[in-house]
Amino acid sequence: MRTHKVFIVLTFIAAWEVVAVLVNSRFLPSPLLVGATFWGLLSSGALLQHAAVSLARVMAGFLLAIAVGLPLGVLMGWSPKMENFSVIIEMLRPIPPLAWIPLAMLWFGIGFQSKAFIIFIGALFPILSNALLGVRETEPYLVEAGKVLGASDSQILQTIILPNSFPSILEGLRIGLGIAWMCLVAAELTGLKTPLGLGYLIMEARDLGRADTVMAGMIAIGVIGYVMNIALKWMENRLVRWKP
């Protein structure tokens, strides 16, 4: 399996090199040029500085989405009264995160908070929806068995509902994390108060006509997102060993 993945990556790079030879390097730089630019940014410390700022913004929005989305999703799936809030959620969910940018700038200005808010909005709904779905998909006979054995509602929630919801919850975290990184570039365009971040690096390189730097920034986002996704998968394997 690992050999196949390496082969696919090498094939992609080879195809990229062939296409880059056929077109203007201004529009599609070669893998070697992008790699050299990436290494130059990395060795100078600039890439790490941009990546650290972006990671802080993503984690702030993502962790806030977890803090709000998980308990709200579980409560909406568990309590019939809380389920009434689903109407509001279903109305807000189709609104693209980028549509919130004007309000984010009005509410929070152009600093850290507005960027984290856009990322929060993007990550919130998949986390909330998957938590709600996980609770609702718990087999009713398990809940009934808990009641027969004299378990309280809180005990049923802790010992039956939440463990059975873990696969869906963790899937929601992975989806939410991916969307958080997708929102990053647009979020970092909400003002230039802090000219740092991978999104800022990409857009500045675009203005300068540096496609190699644009792609280096994109690769950095992809690598960080990939590593974080692997970490979530590792967590899933540790917490949900019984999952087939």
N, C-alpha and C positions, 0 to 999 in steps of 0.2 A: 504493500500500500504506500509506504513512504517513497519507494523507488518511483512509483507512478506519479506521485505528487512532484517529485524533483524533475521528472521527465516533462510534465506539463508546464512547469515554470520555465525550464530551459527552452522548450518549444515556443512558448509565448515570447520570451526575450529574443529568440532567433527571428521570429516573425516580425517583431517590432523593429529589429535592426534592418531587415529587408525593406520594410515599408519606409523607414526613415531615410534610406538611401535614395528612394524614388521620389521623395517630396522635399520641399524646402525645409531645412533644419530649423528655420525660424518658427515653423508651425509644429513640427514634430522632431525634436532632437533625438539623437541616438541614445541607446541605453548607456553607452560608455560616457557620453557627455553628461547625462543625468546623474549617473553614478559619481562622476568626478565632482559635479556641483554639490551633490548630497554630501560627499565626503568633505568637501571644502567647508560647507556650512556646519557640519558636525565637528570638525577639528577646530574651527574657530570659536566654537561655543555658541554661535548665533542660533543654530537649530535647536539646541537643548534649551536655550532661553525661551524661544518661541513656543516650543513644545511644553515646557513647564507651565507657562501662563495658560495655554489652551487646556492642558490637562486639569488645572485648577478650576477653570470655568466649567468644563464638562462634568467634573466630579461634584462640584457644588450643585449644578442643576440636576444631575442624575441622583444624587443622594437625597435632595429635597423631593424629587419625584417619588423615590422609594418611601420616604417618610410620610408622604401624603397619600400616594396611590395604593400602597399595600394595605394599610388598615382600612382605608375607605372601600377598597375592592372587597376585602374579606367581610366587612360589616354589611355591605350592600348584598353580597351573596348569602349571608347568614340571617340577616334580619329583614322580615317583610316590610317593616316601617322604613328602613334605610333604602329599600329597593325603589321607593318613590323618587329618590334622587336620580334614578337612571335616566329620567326624561331630560334633565339638565345636562347630564354627561353625554347623552346621545346628540344633543343639540350642539355642544361645544366640540365634540370629537372631530367632525368633518372640517372644522376650521383649520387651515394650514398653520403650522407654527410661525411661518414667516409673516402671516397676516397680523400677528401680534406685535410686530416690531414697532410700528408707530406708537401703540399704547405703552409698550415697554419703555420707550424713550421718554414719553410724557410722564410716566409714573416714577421711573428710576433714573432718568437722565441717560448719559452715554457711558457710564462707568461699568464696573464689574457686575453690578446687580442686574442691569438690563440684559446683558449677555447671558448670565446664568438663568434668568427668567425664561428667555426664549428656549434654551436647552431644556429647562424644566418642563415647559409646555409640551415640547416634542416627545420627551420620555414618559410623561405622566400617563397618557391614555393606554398605551400597550401594557404598562405595568398594572394599572388599575383593572383593565379589562381581563387580563389573564388571571389575576388574583380572584376576581369575581367568578370567572369561568371555572377555575379550579375548585372553588367552594361548591358551586352548583353541580359539578360533575361527581362529587362524592356520592358513593352508592348509598341510597336511603336505608338499606338494611343494616349498614354499619352504624348509622345514627340511632336506629331503632334498637339495635343490640345494646348500644351504650346506655340508652334510657332504661331498658329492661334491667340492666345490671346496676341501676341506681346512680348513674353518672349525672352530674349537674351540667347545665348548658356550657359553663366555662370549661369543664373537664372534657366535654365532647369536642368543643372547639380546639382545645390544646392537644388532645390525644388522638382525635379521629379526623377532624376537618383539615387542620393545618398540615399534618403529615401527608394526607392524600392530595393536598393542593400543591405541594412542593414542586412537582414536575412542571405544572402549568405556571406557577409563580416564577420559577427560574427561567422558563422560556420567555416570559414577559420581560424579565430583567435583561436578557440577551437582546431582545428586539428593541427595548427601550434604550439600551446602550448604543446600539447601532444608529438609531434615530438621533440620539444626542450628538454623536459625531457628525451626522449629516447636517444638523442645525448649526454646527460650530462656525463654519465659514460665514454664513449669513449673519449669525449673532455677532461676530467680530466686526461686522460692517456698521454696527450701530454706534457710529461716532469714532473718532480717532484720538480720544482722550489718552488712551494707552496704546501707542503704536507697536504692540507686541502681540504675538499669537500666530499660529500657523495660518489662520484665515487671513490675517493682515499680511503675512509674508506672501501668500499666494496672490492676493489682489494687488499688492505693490509690484510684484514681479510681472503681473499681467500688464500693468500700466507702463512698465519699462520694456515690454516686449521680450521678457526673459522666460520663454517656455520651459527651459531646463529647470529654472528655479521653481516655477509653478508645479512641475511634475515632482520635483524633490519634496516640496511641501505636501503634495498629495500622497506620496509614498510614506512620508512620516506619519500622516494621519492613519493610513492603512495599517502600518506596522503597529502603532500604539493600539488601535482598535482591535487588531487581530490578537495581540498579547492579552488584552483585557477580556476578550471573548474566550480565549483558552482558559484564563483564570476562572471565569464563570462556569465553564464546562467541567473543570476540575472540581469546583465546589459542588456542582450537580452530582457528579459521580461519587463524591464523598457523602453527601447528604441523602441521596436517593439510590442507595445500592440495590434496592429491590426492584427498581424500574427495569422492565425487560428491554 
